[in-house]
Amino acid sequence: MQAFRWPAVALAGAVTLLGGCFPAVTQKTAAETQCQMLAERNGAQLAEIENLKAHARNAEEQLARAEQELAIAREQAALERQRLTGYQRQADEMREELKDLAGRAAAPTPATP
């Protein structure tokens, strides 16, 4: 009978020692729940990252359009400055011509016999 007890005691000891190696059902459920929550949070963060990337692309496109519009506006302003300079030159020339004409008109004309 002693030979029968020894394997039984060894088996009981092994079960006791190995019993701590396997998680309890509640621990497993808690770990699965936590894993699921983390997976959902990961999915939400990935969606947020994609939204932020799309927003960044839109902002970059708007910036590029604004820079193009600014370049066009600068070119138009330069042309308008050139036109204004031309108009001012014409106005100055006309003033000079009017002064000359007014000076000639004010000068006494010789009497005609």
LONU-190926 format. One record per residue (C-alpha): residue in one letter; chain; x, y, z. Coordinates in nm, 3 decimals. Each point is the difference from the previous one (the first is absolute). Example, Ala and Ser with C-alpha at 12.3 -4.5 7.8 and 13.67 -1.06 7.14 Angstrom:
<atoms>
{residu=A, chaine=A, x=1.230, y=-0.450, z=0.780}
{residu=S, chaine=A, x=0.137, y=0.344, z=-0.066}
</atoms>
This chain:
<atoms>
{residu=M, chaine=A, x=0.000, y=0.000, z=0.000}
{residu=Q, chaine=A, x=0.296, y=0.224, z=0.052}
{residu=A, chaine=A, x=0.087, y=-0.020, z=-0.366}
{residu=F, chaine=A, x=-0.349, y=0.126, z=-0.083}
{residu=R, chaine=A, x=0.026, y=0.302, z=0.233}
{residu=W, chaine=A, x=0.324, y=0.131, z=-0.137}
{residu=P, chaine=A, x=-0.127, y=0.069, z=-0.358}
{residu=A, chaine=A, x=-0.321, y=0.147, z=0.141}
{residu=V, chaine=A, x=0.196, y=0.243, z=0.220}
{residu=A, chaine=A, x=0.226, y=0.091, z=-0.290}
{residu=L, chaine=A, x=-0.301, y=0.058, z=-0.223}
{residu=A, chaine=A, x=-0.169, y=0.216, z=0.263}
{residu=G, chaine=A, x=0.320, y=0.205, z=0.042}
{residu=A, chaine=A, x=0.037, y=0.045, z=-0.373}
{residu=V, chaine=A, x=-0.361, y=0.115, z=-0.032}
{residu=T, chaine=A, x=0.054, y=0.246, z=0.285}
{residu=L, chaine=A, x=0.316, y=0.138, z=-0.156}
{residu=L, chaine=A, x=-0.143, y=0.018, z=-0.351}
{residu=G, chaine=A, x=-0.330, y=0.145, z=0.120}
{residu=G, chaine=A, x=0.159, y=0.344, z=0.028}
{residu=C, chaine=A, x=0.128, y=-0.017, z=-0.357}
{residu=F, chaine=A, x=-0.344, y=0.019, z=-0.155}
{residu=P, chaine=A, x=-0.194, y=0.325, z=0.034}
{residu=A, chaine=A, x=-0.336, y=-0.001, z=0.164}
{residu=V, chaine=A, x=-0.304, y=0.039, z=-0.222}
{residu=T, chaine=A, x=-0.062, y=0.351, z=0.135}
{residu=Q, chaine=A, x=0.354, y=0.103, z=-0.086}
{residu=K, chaine=A, x=-0.041, y=-0.138, z=-0.350}
{residu=T, chaine=A, x=-0.330, y=0.183, z=-0.045}
{residu=A, chaine=A, x=0.153, y=0.323, z=0.130}
{residu=A, chaine=A, x=0.296, y=-0.036, z=-0.235}
{residu=E, chaine=A, x=-0.230, y=-0.068, z=-0.297}
{residu=T, chaine=A, x=-0.214, y=0.302, z=0.088}
{residu=Q, chaine=A, x=0.308, y=0.219, z=0.031}
{residu=C, chaine=A, x=0.131, y=-0.134, z=-0.331}
{residu=Q, chaine=A, x=-0.331, y=0.081, z=-0.168}
{residu=M, chaine=A, x=-0.003, y=0.353, z=0.147}
{residu=L, chaine=A, x=0.355, y=0.058, z=-0.117}
{residu=A, chaine=A, x=-0.085, y=-0.127, z=-0.349}
{residu=E, chaine=A, x=-0.298, y=0.236, z=-0.017}
{residu=R, chaine=A, x=0.211, y=0.293, z=0.124}
{residu=N, chaine=A, x=0.265, y=-0.091, z=-0.257}
{residu=G, chaine=A, x=-0.261, y=0.001, z=-0.275}
{residu=A, chaine=A, x=-0.132, y=0.337, z=0.114}
{residu=Q, chaine=A, x=0.350, y=0.145, z=0.008}
{residu=L, chaine=A, x=0.073, y=-0.135, z=-0.348}
{residu=A, chaine=A, x=-0.319, y=0.165, z=-0.127}
{residu=E, chaine=A, x=0.099, y=0.326, z=0.168}
{residu=I, chaine=A, x=0.345, y=-0.018, z=-0.159}
{residu=E, chaine=A, x=-0.158, y=-0.047, z=-0.343}
{residu=N, chaine=A, x=-0.230, y=0.298, z=0.062}
{residu=L, chaine=A, x=0.298, y=0.211, z=0.105}
{residu=K, chaine=A, x=0.192, y=-0.105, z=-0.310}
{residu=A, chaine=A, x=-0.295, y=0.099, z=-0.220}
{residu=H, chaine=A, x=-0.028, y=0.333, z=0.182}
{residu=A, chaine=A, x=0.373, y=0.060, z=-0.046}
{residu=R, chaine=A, x=-0.028, y=-0.075, z=-0.373}
{residu=N, chaine=A, x=-0.290, y=0.244, z=-0.031}
{residu=A, chaine=A, x=0.191, y=0.267, z=0.191}
{residu=E, chaine=A, x=0.305, y=-0.051, z=-0.225}
{residu=E, chaine=A, x=-0.218, y=0.028, z=-0.311}
{residu=Q, chaine=A, x=-0.160, y=0.319, z=0.133}
{residu=L, chaine=A, x=0.344, y=0.142, z=0.076}
{residu=A, chaine=A, x=0.122, y=-0.083, z=-0.351}
{residu=R, chaine=A, x=-0.309, y=0.168, z=-0.153}
{residu=A, chaine=A, x=0.047, y=0.305, z=0.223}
{residu=E, chaine=A, x=0.367, y=0.025, z=-0.101}
{residu=Q, chaine=A, x=-0.096, y=-0.020, z=-0.368}
{residu=E, chaine=A, x=-0.267, y=0.268, z=0.045}
{residu=L, chaine=A, x=0.250, y=0.219, z=0.184}
{residu=A, chaine=A, x=0.253, y=-0.038, z=-0.281}
{residu=I, chaine=A, x=-0.266, y=0.094, z=-0.256}
{residu=A, chaine=A, x=-0.108, y=0.299, z=0.210}
{residu=R, chaine=A, x=0.362, y=0.117, z=0.026}
{residu=E, chaine=A, x=0.040, y=-0.025, z=-0.378}
{residu=Q, chaine=A, x=-0.321, y=0.196, z=-0.052}
{residu=A, chaine=A, x=0.112, y=0.262, z=0.252}
{residu=A, chaine=A, x=0.331, y=0.040, z=-0.185}
{residu=L, chaine=A, x=-0.186, y=0.048, z=-0.330}
{residu=E, chaine=A, x=-0.235, y=0.251, z=0.163}
{residu=R, chaine=A, x=0.301, y=0.193, z=0.139}
{residu=Q, chaine=A, x=0.148, y=0.013, z=-0.349}
{residu=R, chaine=A, x=-0.328, y=0.125, z=-0.142}
{residu=L, chaine=A, x=-0.028, y=0.261, z=0.275}
{residu=T, chaine=A, x=0.354, y=0.119, z=-0.069}
{residu=G, chaine=A, x=-0.090, y=0.033, z=-0.369}
{residu=Y, chaine=A, x=-0.316, y=0.195, z=0.083}
{residu=Q, chaine=A, x=0.196, y=0.231, z=0.230}
{residu=R, chaine=A, x=0.258, y=0.060, z=-0.274}
{residu=Q, chaine=A, x=-0.277, y=0.080, z=-0.249}
{residu=A, chaine=A, x=-0.164, y=0.237, z=0.249}
{residu=D, chaine=A, x=0.333, y=0.178, z=0.057}
{residu=E, chaine=A, x=0.054, y=0.034, z=-0.375}
{residu=M, chaine=A, x=-0.351, y=0.140, z=-0.045}
{residu=R, chaine=A, x=0.058, y=0.253, z=0.279}
{residu=E, chaine=A, x=0.318, y=0.114, z=-0.171}
{residu=E, chaine=A, x=-0.182, y=0.032, z=-0.333}
{residu=L, chaine=A, x=-0.280, y=0.198, z=0.166}
{residu=K, chaine=A, x=0.254, y=0.231, z=0.163}
{residu=D, chaine=A, x=0.165, y=0.055, z=-0.337}
{residu=L, chaine=A, x=-0.337, y=0.065, z=-0.165}
{residu=A, chaine=A, x=-0.108, y=0.230, z=0.279}
{residu=G, chaine=A, x=0.330, y=0.185, z=-0.020}
{residu=R, chaine=A, x=-0.041, y=0.049, z=-0.373}
{residu=A, chaine=A, x=-0.357, y=0.115, z=0.036}
{residu=A, chaine=A, x=0.094, y=0.253, z=0.266}
{residu=A, chaine=A, x=0.288, y=0.141, z=-0.203}
{residu=P, chaine=A, x=-0.089, y=0.315, z=-0.189}
{residu=T, chaine=A, x=-0.044, y=-0.055, z=-0.366}
{residu=P, chaine=A, x=0.140, y=0.254, z=-0.239}
{residu=A, chaine=A, x=-0.259, y=0.234, z=-0.144}
{residu=T, chaine=A, x=-0.104, y=-0.078, z=-0.347}
{residu=P, chaine=A, x=0.010, y=0.296, z=-0.242}
</atoms>
